[in-house]
Amino acid sequence: MSTAIKIENLSKRYKLGLTHAGSVRELVNRTASRLMGRSSKPSALSAEDPSRVDSDGMFWALRDIDLEIPTGEAIGIIGRNGAGKSTLLKVLSRITQPTAGRIELRGRVASLLEVGTGFHPELTGRENVYLNGTILGMTRTGIRKRFNEIVQFAGIEKFIDTPVKRYSSGMTVRLGFAVAAHLEPEILIVDEVLAVGDIEFQQRCLGKMDEVASSGRTVLFVSHNMATVRQLTERSVVLKQGSIAFLGPTEEAIDVYTANNRDVANDSGRRQMDGMGERVRLESIRFQKNDTFFEVDEPLIIDVVSRSLEYSGDARISLTMYRGDGAPVGSCFSRESVSLQANNTTKINLQLNDLRLAPGSYYFAISIGTGNHQTGFVDFDCVTDVLHFEVVRPVLDSGVVAIWHNSWGAIHLPTPIVTSRKSLESYQ
């Protein structure tokens, strides 16, 4: 079997602080924050993975990647946020250059890594189709033959002659995927951007990727949704801290990924009151469920073990939840207090119901102390960056994964009820 992608000793490093610059907008925001005297949040990766940071402040996003992918295979790439997935795809797509190593790509590469990749906002949809086709090495005649099929697949016939800057994110993704999949690339690289599409479009995309792979072309697919990875791929790569932790059957890869997440979730996190928690100490924080993937609306059950060193009395647990990007989602305090005895260990069970969390990555900061949200809370001990978990999109009866746009937020609010409706004769 021929090889579509061959990677040897691939490494990529960045100057710390620009590790995940991501976009010009983010760079401008950070620069403005510095000018206004506000310090930007340090990279979580530098704290979590010190082994990836050199003495000169260089961060290794990828290190010593060796990978060979046969022609015609759909392969999944999975891993935690910051594992190096997006960096690997950007290097393969020639968006960024590797620091070291060698890559062989046999055939044209089409990539869809983020909304609007490769599109010129001032050009119309029609003009962007021809522009992208030309970049892929297609002739104008070849593009013209596929043009109607592309527009129909994207479902934007009425807007094809409108500048792309006026498209919604969903329209942009639909056109971007249609172009990437229909202009006959030998290698198709797709990131999680399909989550922006609607259910019917997702179904067509998965069918199209199956069609691309079965026609002898190669698909690389990155996703945090294991149901989709299972549906599309037979083999997967697990990335961990910039290196390959596993390469093999997708089911086994998902087991490895889940085990890695479980290790992170059950880690003690970073203690914020070292030396101050002499009275009560948090000894262990774990999910009761032996997994770190939770379905939408599934309750979270947490076991907390605390040790009372010099304190007898009542205490409460407080939790603050953060989204994977560090944005706080909300806080809560245990309603019931827990009676603690000096020189004693206590196991506390916490259950969070009706969270209505949107699909995505989350983690906690957990404290034990006295007081409440009304009178104030005095911490005995606090552990941050603990209990990392994923909320996954549900799979509908049709087999399609339900969507959730990142712009919709971290909470799925209740469905509003229309309490009244009346026709107005005139409105001033």
Phi, psi and chi 1 to 4 in degrees:
 res  aa     phi    psi   chi1   chi2   chi3   chi4
   1 MET       -  135.3 -179.0  179.5  -67.8      -
   2 SER   -73.6  161.6   61.8      -      -      -
   3 THR  -106.5  128.7  -60.2      -      -      -
   4 ALA   -88.8  -39.4      -      -      -      -
   5 ILE  -133.8  128.5  -58.8  172.7      -      -
   6 LYS  -129.8  121.7 -172.7  173.7 -176.8  179.2
   7 ILE  -120.1  129.3  -57.3  171.0      -      -
   8 GLU  -128.7  121.5  -64.0  177.7  -16.4      -
   9 ASN    50.6   40.8  -59.3  -43.7      -      -
  10 LEU   -75.5  129.4  178.3   66.4      -      -
  11 SER  -138.5  149.3  -63.6      -      -      -
  12 LYS  -144.4  128.3  177.2   65.5  179.6  179.1
  13 ARG  -130.5  154.1   69.0  175.8 -169.9  166.1
  14 TYR  -129.3  158.2  -62.7   91.6      -      -
  15 LYS   -71.2  127.5 -177.8   68.5  175.5  176.2
  16 LEU   -59.1  134.7 -160.1   60.2      -      -
  17 GLY   105.2  -22.3      -      -      -      -
  18 LEU  -117.8   15.9  -61.7  177.4      -      -
  19 THR   -56.9  -46.4  -55.6      -      -      -
  20 HIS  -124.6   56.4  -67.6  -74.3      -      -
  21 ALA   -55.3  -41.3      -      -      -      -
  22 GLY    72.8  -54.3      -      -      -      -
  23 SER  -155.6  162.0   66.9      -      -      -
  24 VAL   -61.8  -36.4  173.2      -      -      -
  25 ARG   -58.9  -44.7  178.9 -171.9  -60.4  172.5
  26 GLU   -65.6  -38.3  -67.7  172.0    6.1      -
  27 LEU   -63.2  -43.4 -179.7   59.0      -      -
  28 VAL   -62.5  -42.0  169.8      -      -      -
  29 ASN   -61.2  -43.1  -73.0  -17.8      -      -
  30 ARG   -65.7  -41.7  -76.9 -163.6  -59.8  -87.2
  31 THR   -62.8  -43.3  -56.7      -      -      -
  32 ALA   -62.4  -38.9      -      -      -      -
  33 SER   -62.3  -41.4  -65.9      -      -      -
  34 ARG   -65.4  -42.2  -73.8 -162.9  -62.6  -89.4
  35 LEU   -64.1  -30.9  -68.1  173.8      -      -
  36 MET   -90.2    3.8  -64.5  174.0   66.7      -
  37 GLY    85.1    9.6      -      -      -      -
  38 ARG   -98.1  131.3  -64.1 -162.6  -60.0  -97.9
  39 SER   -82.4  136.5   60.9      -      -      -
  40 SER   -79.1  155.4   59.1      -      -      -
  41 LYS   -66.4  129.9 -178.0 -178.6  176.3 -177.8
  42 PRO   -67.2  155.8   24.2  -32.3      -      -
  43 SER   -62.4  127.8  169.3      -      -      -
  44 ALA   -63.3  -30.0      -      -      -      -
  45 LEU   -64.2  -37.0  -67.0  171.6      -      -
  46 SER   -64.2  -29.9   63.3      -      -      -
  47 ALA   -83.7  -37.3      -      -      -      -
  48 GLU   -77.9  -35.3  -69.6 -179.6    9.9      -
  49 ASP  -126.1   66.1  -52.3  -37.7      -      -
  50 PRO   -61.7  -23.1   20.2  -31.6      -      -
  51 SER   -67.6  -15.1   62.4      -      -      -
  52 ARG   -92.6    2.0  -63.3  168.7   72.1 -179.4
  53 VAL  -111.4  125.5 -177.9      -      -      -
  54 ASP   -77.0  167.5  -73.0  -16.3      -      -
  55 SER   -64.6  -23.1   58.0      -      -      -
  56 ASP   -91.5   12.0   58.6   -5.6      -      -
  57 GLY    81.9   17.7      -      -      -      -
  58 MET   -94.4  133.3  -60.3  -62.7  -70.9      -
  59 PHE  -104.1  128.8  174.8   81.5      -      -
  60 TRP   -89.8  102.5  -69.8   93.2      -      -
  61 ALA   -73.7  -34.9      -      -      -      -
  62 LEU  -133.8  145.5  -63.5  173.2      -      -
  63 ARG  -147.1  119.3 -179.9  170.9  -81.2  176.0
  64 ASP    56.1   53.0  -60.6  -32.5      -      -
  65 ILE   -84.7  124.2  -60.5  -71.1      -      -
  66 ASP  -120.8  122.8  -70.6  -61.1      -      -
  67 LEU  -155.8  136.2 -178.1   61.9      -      -
  68 GLU  -129.7  123.0 -167.7  166.6  -37.8      -
  69 ILE  -117.4  121.5  -59.2  174.7      -      -
  70 PRO   -68.9  155.4  -15.8   29.1      -      -
  71 THR   -63.6  137.0  -59.5      -      -      -
  72 GLY    86.1   11.1      -      -      -      -
  73 GLU  -105.3  138.4 -179.3  173.7   15.4      -
  74 ALA   -96.3  116.4      -      -      -      -
  75 ILE  -122.3  137.3 -169.7  164.4      -      -
  76 GLY   -91.1  149.8      -      -      -      -
  77 ILE  -126.9  114.6  -58.8  177.7      -      -
  78 ILE  -128.2  160.5   58.2  179.8      -      -
  79 GLY   160.7  165.9      -      -      -      -
  80 ARG   -65.8  163.9  -73.5 -173.0   61.4 -145.4
  81 ASN   -58.2  131.8  -70.8  -26.1      -      -
  82 GLY    89.1    2.4      -      -      -      -
  83 ALA   -74.5  -18.5      -      -      -      -
  84 GLY   115.1    8.1      -      -      -      -
  85 LYS   -62.0  -53.4  -56.4 -175.4  -61.1  -60.9
  86 SER   -65.8  -36.6  -65.8      -      -      -
  87 THR   -62.9  -42.3  -58.7      -      -      -
  88 LEU   -61.2  -44.3  176.7   59.0      -      -
  89 LEU   -66.1  -37.9  -63.9 -167.3      -      -
  90 LYS   -66.0  -36.9  -72.8  176.9 -179.1  177.5
  91 VAL   -67.8  -43.6  171.5      -      -      -
  92 LEU   -65.1  -31.2  -69.4  175.3      -      -
  93 SER   -86.1    1.6  -58.3      -      -      -
  94 ARG    64.7   24.0  -61.5 -171.9  179.4   94.6
  95 ILE   -77.1  -33.8  -66.8  173.2      -      -
  96 THR  -134.5  152.8 -174.3      -      -      -
  97 GLN   -92.1  143.0  -67.3  -65.3  -44.2      -
  98 PRO   -71.2  154.0   26.4  -33.5      -      -
  99 THR   -75.9  -37.2  -57.4      -      -      -
 100 ALA  -153.0  161.6      -      -      -      -
 101 GLY   104.9 -178.7      -      -      -      -
 102 ARG  -138.4  139.9 -178.0  167.3  172.5  -92.8
 103 ILE  -129.0  133.4  -59.1  173.1      -      -
 104 GLU  -116.7  122.0  -71.7 -176.1   20.6      -
 105 LEU  -118.2  119.9  -61.0  170.6      -      -
 106 ARG  -104.5   93.4  -63.7  174.7 -177.0  170.8
 107 GLY   124.5  171.0      -      -      -      -
 108 ARG   -70.0  141.8  -69.0 -169.8  -59.0  -90.9
 109 VAL  -113.5  127.1  178.3      -      -      -
 110 ALA  -116.6  130.9      -      -      -      -
 111 SER  -129.4  145.9   57.9      -      -      -
 112 LEU  -131.6   92.6 -170.6   59.3      -      -
 113 LEU  -102.3  -30.5  -54.2 -174.5      -      -
 114 GLU  -156.7  163.4   57.5 -174.0   49.0      -
 115 VAL   -56.6  125.9  175.5      -      -      -
 116 GLY    86.4    4.6      -      -      -      -
 117 THR   -57.7  125.4  -61.6      -      -      -
 118 GLY    83.0   -2.4      -      -      -      -
 119 PHE   -97.1  142.4  -78.0  170.5      -      -
 120 HIS   -95.4  118.5 -168.0  -62.0      -      -
 121 PRO   -62.3  -27.2   21.2  -32.2      -      -
 122 GLU   -81.5  -17.1  -61.4  -65.4  -23.7      -
 123 LEU   -86.7  156.3  -60.6 -179.4      -      -
 124 THR   -75.5  168.6   65.5      -      -      -
 125 GLY   -57.8  -42.9      -      -      -      -
 126 ARG   -59.4  -48.4 -177.8 -173.3  -57.6  -85.9
 127 GLU   -64.2  -35.7  -68.8  166.1  -24.9      -
 128 ASN   -69.7  -33.6  -89.2  -67.7      -      -
 129 VAL   -60.6  -47.4  170.3      -      -      -
 130 TYR   -67.8  -37.3  -80.7   93.4      -      -
 131 LEU   -62.9  -48.0  174.1   63.1      -      -
 132 ASN   -66.5  -38.8  -84.0  -99.6      -      -
 133 GLY   -61.9  -39.9      -      -      -      -
 134 THR   -65.1  -41.2  -57.5      -      -      -
 135 ILE   -60.9  -35.9  -68.5  172.3      -      -
 136 LEU   -76.9   -3.9  -74.1  173.8      -      -
 137 GLY    91.3   13.7      -      -      -      -
 138 MET   -81.8  149.8  -60.2  -75.1  -69.7      -
 139 THR   -82.2  160.4   64.8      -      -      -
 140 ARG   -61.7  -36.0 -170.5  171.8 -176.8   83.9
 141 THR   -64.8  -41.6  -58.5      -      -      -
 142 GLY   -64.4  -39.6      -      -      -      -
 143 ILE   -66.3  -41.5  -60.3  169.8      -      -
 144 ARG   -60.5  -36.6 -171.2 -178.5  -60.6  116.5
 145 LYS   -65.3  -31.2  -72.3 -179.5  179.6  178.2
 146 ARG   -98.7   -3.7  -51.4  -58.5  -57.7  -87.0
 147 PHE   -59.5  -50.9 -176.6   81.4      -      -
 148 ASN   -62.6  -37.4  -70.6  -22.5      -      -
 149 GLU   -65.7  -39.4 -172.9  177.8  -10.2      -
 150 ILE   -62.9  -49.0  -69.8  170.2      -      -
 151 VAL   -64.7  -40.8  175.4      -      -      -
 152 GLN   -64.9  -41.6 -175.3  177.3    5.3      -
 153 PHE   -62.8  -41.5 -173.1   94.3      -      -
 154 ALA   -73.0  -22.6      -      -      -      -
 155 GLY    68.9   34.9      -      -      -      -
 156 ILE  -125.3   34.8   59.4  166.3      -      -
 157 GLU   -51.2  -41.7  -66.2   91.0  -22.3      -
 158 LYS   -70.8  -17.4  -64.2  179.5  179.7  178.6
 159 PHE  -117.2   10.6  -52.7   98.0      -      -
 160 ILE   -64.3  -25.4 -166.6   60.9      -      -
 161 ASP  -102.7   19.2  -69.1  -50.7      -      -
 162 THR   -98.2  140.5  -60.0      -      -      -
 163 PRO   -56.7  139.3  -26.7   35.5      -      -
 164 VAL   -62.0  -26.3  166.3      -      -      -
 165 LYS   -62.5  -17.3   66.5 -179.0 -179.0 -178.2
 166 ARG   -96.4    0.8  -63.6 -163.4  175.5   97.5
 167 TYR   -76.3  150.3  -74.4   11.9      -      -
 168 SER   -74.5  166.6   67.1      -      -      -
 169 SER   -61.4  -36.7   59.0      -      -      -
 170 GLY   -65.4  -42.2      -      -      -      -
 171 MET   -64.1  -41.3  -69.5  168.2   62.4      -
 172 THR   -63.1  -43.8  -53.3      -      -      -
 173 VAL   -64.2  -42.3  165.8      -      -      -
 174 ARG   -61.0  -44.7  -68.8 -158.4  -59.6  -87.6
 175 LEU   -68.3  -41.1 -177.0   58.6      -      -
 176 GLY   -60.3  -44.8      -      -      -      -
 177 PHE   -67.2  -42.3 -177.6   87.6      -      -
 178 ALA   -58.9  -43.0      -      -      -      -
 179 VAL   -64.7  -48.6  169.8      -      -      -
 180 ALA   -61.9  -37.0      -      -      -      -
 181 ALA   -86.9  -25.1      -      -      -      -
 182 HIS   -97.9  -13.7  -75.8   81.0      -      -
 183 LEU   -92.0   27.3  -67.9 -179.1      -      -
 184 GLU    54.9   51.4  -59.4  178.8  -12.5      -
 185 PRO   -74.8  148.7   30.8  -36.1      -      -
 186 GLU   -76.1  -26.3  -80.8   75.8   28.7      -
 187 ILE  -130.1  123.4  -59.8  170.1      -      -
 188 LEU  -113.1  122.3  176.9   61.7      -      -
 189 ILE  -113.8  120.9  -60.9  175.6      -      -
 190 VAL  -129.1  125.0 -176.8      -      -      -
 191 ASP   -92.6 -171.9 -154.1  -18.8      -      -
 192 GLU   -69.0    5.7 -174.3   94.9   55.5      -
 193 VAL   -59.7  -18.4  -69.4      -      -      -
 194 LEU   -63.4  -15.2  -67.1 -174.1      -      -
 195 ALA   -63.9  -17.5      -      -      -      -
 196 VAL   -77.4  -26.2  179.4      -      -      -
 197 GLY   -72.0  161.9      -      -      -      -
 198 ASP   -79.5  175.2   56.3   34.9      -      -
 199 ILE   -61.4  -46.6  -66.6  174.7      -      -
 200 GLU   -63.7  -37.9 -172.2  -93.5  -20.5      -
 201 PHE   -69.8  -39.3 -179.7   71.4      -      -
 202 GLN   -55.8  -44.3  -84.0 -168.9   45.5      -
 203 GLN   -61.2  -41.9 -165.1  167.6   27.9      -
 204 ARG   -67.3  -37.7  -80.2 -171.5  -73.7  152.5
 205 CYS   -63.6  -45.7  -73.8      -      -      -
 206 LEU   -63.3  -40.3  -67.8  173.0      -      -
 207 GLY   -63.5  -39.0      -      -      -      -
 208 LYS   -67.6  -39.5 -171.6   63.3 -179.1  177.8
 209 MET   -66.5  -37.7  -76.3 -169.8  -77.8      -
 210 ASP   -60.1  -43.1  -86.9  -29.9      -      -
 211 GLU   -64.1  -42.4  179.0 -173.9  -37.6      -
 212 VAL   -61.5  -46.0  168.6      -      -      -
 213 ALA   -66.2  -41.3      -      -      -      -
 214 SER   -70.8  -17.2   61.6      -      -      -
 215 SER   -88.2    9.1   65.9      -      -      -
 216 GLY    94.7    7.1      -      -      -      -
 217 ARG  -102.2  169.0  -70.2  174.0  -78.8  168.7
 218 THR  -110.4  138.6  -54.1      -      -      -
 219 VAL  -124.6  129.4  177.1      -      -      -
 220 LEU  -110.2  124.4  -89.8   66.1      -      -
 221 PHE  -128.0  121.3 -179.2   58.2      -      -
 222 VAL  -105.5  130.9  167.3      -      -      -
 223 SER  -159.7  150.8  178.6      -      -      -
 224 HIS   -92.7   -5.8  -76.3   97.1      -      -
 225 ASN   -95.8  109.4 -166.9  -73.9      -      -
 226 MET   -68.2  -27.9  -62.3  -57.6  105.2      -
 227 ALA   -63.7  -40.4      -      -      -      -
 228 THR   -69.8  -40.4  -52.1      -      -      -
 229 VAL   -61.5  -42.8  175.0      -      -      -
 230 ARG   -61.2  -41.0  -78.7 -170.1 -179.9   98.0
 231 GLN   -66.7  -35.8 -178.7  177.6  -13.2      -
 232 LEU   -97.8  -30.2 -174.2   63.7      -      -
 233 THR  -120.9  154.7   69.1      -      -      -
 234 GLU  -104.8  -27.0  -66.9 -175.2    0.6      -
 235 ARG  -125.7  151.8  -73.8 -157.2  -47.8  154.8
 236 SER  -144.7  155.1  -69.9      -      -      -
 237 VAL  -106.6  133.5  174.0      -      -      -
 238 VAL  -105.4  119.5 -179.3      -      -      -
 239 LEU   -97.6  138.5  -70.4 -179.4      -      -
 240 LYS  -142.3  119.5 -177.8  179.5 -179.6 -178.4
 241 GLN    52.6   40.8  -63.4 -175.5    4.9      -
 242 GLY    84.3    3.7      -      -      -      -
 243 SER  -129.7  163.1  -60.5      -      -      -
 244 ILE   -80.3  118.9  -66.9  179.4      -      -
 245 ALA   -91.7  -25.4      -      -      -      -
 246 PHE  -162.7  145.3  179.6   83.9      -      -
 247 LEU  -141.0  118.8  169.3   61.5      -      -
 248 GLY   172.5 -160.6      -      -      -      -
 249 PRO   -53.3  141.2  -25.4   34.5      -      -
 250 THR   -58.0  -41.0  -67.4      -      -      -
 251 GLU   -60.2  -42.8  -76.2  -63.2  -24.7      -
 252 GLU   -68.6  -36.5  -65.3  179.4   31.9      -
 253 ALA   -62.8  -41.7      -      -      -      -
 254 ILE   -64.1  -37.7  -68.7  173.6      -      -
 255 ASP   -61.8  -42.8  -71.1  -19.2      -      -
 256 VAL   -64.5  -44.6  171.4      -      -      -
 257 TYR   -61.2  -43.5  173.5   45.5      -      -
 258 THR   -63.2  -42.1  -57.6      -      -      -
 259 ALA   -63.7  -40.0      -      -      -      -
 260 ASN   -62.4  -43.2  -72.3  -17.3      -      -
 261 ASN   -64.5  -37.1  -93.8   16.3      -      -
 262 ARG   -65.6  -38.7 -171.4 -179.1  -54.0  125.5
 263 ASP   -61.1  -41.7  -69.0  -17.9      -      -
 264 VAL   -67.8  -43.7  172.7      -      -      -
 265 ALA   -62.3  -36.1      -      -      -      -
 266 ASN   -93.0    3.9  -67.9  -27.8      -      -
 267 ASP   -69.1  155.0 -173.6   80.7      -      -
 268 SER   -76.8   -2.4   58.9      -      -      -
 269 GLY    70.9 -155.0      -      -      -      -
 270 ARG  -115.3  119.8  -66.9 -162.6  -68.9  -88.5
 271 ARG   -78.0  128.3 -167.0  174.8  -61.0  -83.3
 272 GLN   -95.2   -9.2  -64.9  -62.9  -65.1      -
 273 MET  -126.7   38.0  -56.0 -175.4   65.1      -
 274 ASP   -57.9  126.3 -162.2   22.3      -      -
 275 GLY    92.5  -14.3      -      -      -      -
 276 MET  -105.6  -19.2  -63.0  179.4   64.7      -
 277 GLY   -85.9   52.5      -      -      -      -
 278 GLU   -78.9  -18.7  -61.4  -63.4  -26.3      -
 279 ARG   -90.6  -46.7  -53.9 -178.6   74.2 -172.1
 280 VAL  -137.1  139.2  179.9      -      -      -
 281 ARG  -130.1  134.1 -164.4  116.7  169.1  133.0
 282 LEU   -80.2  118.0  -67.7  169.5      -      -
 283 GLU   -96.1  -35.3  -63.2  -72.5  -30.6      -
 284 SER  -153.5  139.3  172.7      -      -      -
 285 ILE  -136.8  117.1  -56.8  169.2      -      -
 286 ARG  -144.0  150.2  -67.1  176.4  176.0  -91.0
 287 PHE   -72.6  139.5  -75.8  122.4      -      -
 288 GLN   -67.8  -34.3 -165.4  172.1   90.8      -
 289 LYS   -73.6  134.6  175.9 -178.8  176.8  179.7
 290 ASN   -83.7   53.1 -166.8   28.5      -      -
 291 ASP  -164.0  162.4 -161.5  -10.2      -      -
 292 THR  -120.6   12.1   58.2      -      -      -
 293 PHE  -107.4  127.0  -65.6   98.0      -      -
 294 PHE  -126.4  138.4  -66.2   82.9      -      -
 295 GLU   -78.3  158.4  -65.6 -177.2    1.1      -
 296 VAL   -54.9  133.3  172.0      -      -      -
 297 ASP    73.5    3.7  -65.3  -27.0      -      -
 298 GLU   -75.8  133.4 -177.9  178.1   -6.6      -
 299 PRO   -68.2  151.2   23.8  -32.8      -      -
 300 LEU  -103.0  124.2  -58.2 -178.6      -      -
 301 ILE  -114.9  122.9  -56.1  175.4      -      -
 302 ILE  -122.1  132.6  -58.4  169.0      -      -
 303 ASP  -103.2  123.8  -69.9  -29.0      -      -
 304 VAL  -117.1  128.1  176.9      -      -      -
 305 VAL  -110.8  122.1  175.6      -      -      -
 306 SER  -119.1  151.0   69.3      -      -      -
 307 ARG  -120.8  122.6  178.4  171.9  174.8   75.9
 308 SER   -87.2  120.1  -58.3      -      -      -
 309 LEU   -96.4  -50.8  -56.1  176.4      -      -
 310 GLU  -134.4   31.1  -59.1  175.7   -1.9      -
 311 TYR  -136.7  133.5  176.2   77.5      -      -
 312 SER  -125.8  124.0  -66.3      -      -      -
 313 GLY   156.8 -168.6      -      -      -      -
 314 ASP   -92.0  149.0  -67.8  -21.4      -      -
 315 ALA  -145.5  158.8      -      -      -      -
 316 ARG  -128.0  157.0  -77.8 -173.2  168.1   86.9
 317 ILE  -101.7  135.1  -58.6  -70.6      -      -
 318 SER  -118.5  144.3   68.2      -      -      -
 319 LEU  -130.2  136.6  -55.9   95.4      -      -
 320 THR  -121.6  126.3  -61.0      -      -      -
 321 MET   -99.5  139.1 -177.7 -172.7  -64.7      -
 322 TYR  -122.3  146.9  -63.5   86.7      -      -
 323 ARG   -74.0  164.1 -153.4  164.3   51.8 -175.2
 324 GLY   -57.2  -27.7      -      -      -      -
 325 ASP   -87.2    6.7   59.6    5.2      -      -
 326 GLY    93.9   -5.2      -      -      -      -
 327 ALA   -73.5  127.6      -      -      -      -
 328 PRO   -66.5  137.0   20.7  -28.3      -      -
 329 VAL   -96.4  -42.0  175.2      -      -      -
 330 GLY   170.0  169.4      -      -      -      -
 331 SER  -129.6  158.5  -62.3      -      -      -
 332 CYS  -152.6  161.2   60.3      -      -      -
 333 PHE  -127.3  141.2  -58.7   81.8      -      -
 334 SER   -62.9  135.6   60.2      -      -      -
 335 ARG   -70.6  -43.8  178.0  178.6  -59.2  173.0
 336 GLU   -90.4  141.1  -61.2   80.7   13.9      -
 337 SER   -85.3  157.3   59.5      -      -      -
 338 VAL  -114.2  130.0  179.0      -      -      -
 339 SER   -83.0  122.5  178.8      -      -      -
 340 LEU  -112.5  143.3  -56.8  178.4      -      -
 341 GLN  -115.8  142.3  -58.4  -61.8  -39.5      -
 342 ALA   -59.7  144.9      -      -      -      -
 343 ASN    56.9   40.1  -60.6  -46.3      -      -
 344 ASN  -138.1  151.5 -166.9   26.2      -      -
 345 THR  -109.0  133.9  -59.8      -      -      -
 346 THR  -127.3  134.6  -56.3      -      -      -
 347 LYS  -100.8  127.4 -177.8  176.7 -179.6 -179.2
 348 ILE  -117.6  128.7  -55.4  164.3      -      -
 349 ASN  -103.2  126.6  175.7  -95.4      -      -
 350 LEU  -118.5  137.0  -55.7  169.7      -      -
 351 GLN  -129.2  125.2 -177.7  162.3  -24.9      -
 352 LEU  -108.4  116.6  -60.5  175.4      -      -
 353 ASN  -110.6  161.2  -61.8  -41.6      -      -
 354 ASP    52.5   45.4  -57.1  -38.7      -      -
 355 LEU   -74.4  -30.3  -72.6  173.3      -      -
 356 ARG    55.7   37.0  -52.6 -170.3   70.1   86.9
 357 LEU   -71.6  139.1  -72.8  176.0      -      -
 358 ALA   -77.3  157.0      -      -      -      -
 359 PRO   -56.5  141.1  -26.0   35.2      -      -
 360 GLY   153.3 -172.1      -      -      -      -
 361 SER  -102.3  140.4  -58.1      -      -      -
 362 TYR  -143.4  163.6  -58.7   89.1      -      -
 363 TYR  -156.7  174.7   63.1   91.4      -      -
 364 PHE  -123.6  159.0  -79.2   99.4      -      -
 365 ALA  -118.4  132.9      -      -      -      -
 366 ILE  -128.4  133.6  -62.1 -177.9      -      -
 367 SER  -125.9  155.1  -59.5      -      -      -
 368 ILE  -127.3  135.0 -173.6  167.7      -      -
 369 GLY  -175.0 -159.9      -      -      -      -
 370 THR  -119.1  160.1   59.7      -      -      -
 371 GLY   100.1 -165.6      -      -      -      -
 372 ASN  -157.3 -175.3   53.6   51.5      -      -
 373 HIS   -72.7  -12.9   67.8  -73.2      -      -
 374 GLN   -91.1  -45.4  -65.7  174.8  -30.1      -
 375 THR   -93.1  -10.9   63.0      -      -      -
 376 GLY   106.6  153.0      -      -      -      -
 377 PHE  -122.9  123.1 -163.0   82.3      -      -
 378 VAL  -103.7  115.6  178.8      -      -      -
 379 ASP   -80.0  137.9  -72.8  -22.2      -      -
 380 PHE   -90.4  -40.0  -66.8  142.8      -      -
 381 ASP  -153.3  149.5 -162.4   11.5      -      -
 382 CYS  -146.0  132.6  176.7      -      -      -
 383 VAL  -123.6  128.2  177.3      -      -      -
 384 THR  -110.3  168.1   64.2      -      -      -
 385 ASP    55.4   51.0 -161.6   19.8      -      -
 386 VAL  -129.5  161.1   70.7      -      -      -
 387 LEU    58.3   56.4  -66.7  177.8      -      -
 388 HIS   -69.3  135.4  -70.7 -107.6      -      -
 389 PHE  -152.1  164.6   66.8  101.4      -      -
 390 GLU  -120.0  134.9  -60.2  -84.9  -16.6      -
 391 VAL   -99.6  121.5  175.0      -      -      -
 392 VAL  -103.2  148.5  -62.6      -      -      -
 393 ARG   -69.4  138.1  -67.0 -174.0  -68.8  -85.9
 394 PRO   -70.9  151.0   26.0  -34.1      -      -
 395 VAL   -94.4  123.6  179.2      -      -      -
 396 LEU   -77.2  170.4  -53.1  179.3      -      -
 397 ASP   -58.3  -28.2  -67.2  -20.8      -      -
 398 SER   -75.8   -7.0   61.5      -      -      -
 399 GLY    90.5   -2.1      -      -      -      -
 400 VAL   -91.5  142.8  176.1      -      -      -
 401 VAL   -80.9  128.9  178.2      -      -      -
 402 ALA   -64.2  146.2      -      -      -      -
 403 ILE   -93.8  160.4   64.4  166.0      -      -
 404 TRP  -154.5  116.2 -176.5  -93.2      -      -
 405 HIS   -74.1  136.3  -63.8 -106.6      -      -
 406 ASN   -57.8  -32.8  -70.8  -24.2      -      -
 407 SER   -68.7  -12.8   61.1      -      -      -
 408 TRP   -78.8  -11.5  -68.1   -9.5      -      -
 409 GLY   101.6 -177.0      -      -      -      -
 410 ALA   -94.6   -9.1      -      -      -      -
 411 ILE  -121.5  133.8  -59.6  -65.4      -      -
 412 HIS   -91.1  103.3 -177.7  -89.6      -      -
 413 LEU   -71.6  156.5  -62.3  175.6      -      -
 414 PRO   -60.7  151.9  -19.0   29.8      -      -
 415 THR   -66.5  125.4  -58.4      -      -      -
 416 PRO   -68.2  148.3   24.7  -32.6      -      -
 417 ILE  -107.6  127.6  -60.6  172.4      -      -
 418 VAL   -78.4  111.9  177.7      -      -      -
 419 THR   -88.6  -24.6   57.1      -      -      -
 420 SER  -158.0  157.0   67.4      -      -      -
 421 ARG  -153.8  129.9 -179.8  179.3   59.9 -168.9
 422 LYS  -143.0  151.5   61.2  175.0   64.9  174.2
 423 SER   -88.2  130.6 -134.7      -      -      -
 424 LEU  -101.1  127.2  -58.9  178.1      -      -
 425 GLU   -64.7  -40.5  -64.4  -64.0  -29.3      -
 426 SER  -147.4  152.8   63.9      -      -      -
 427 TYR  -135.7  118.8 -179.5   77.4      -      -
 428 GLN   -95.8      -  -60.5  -62.6  -32.4      -
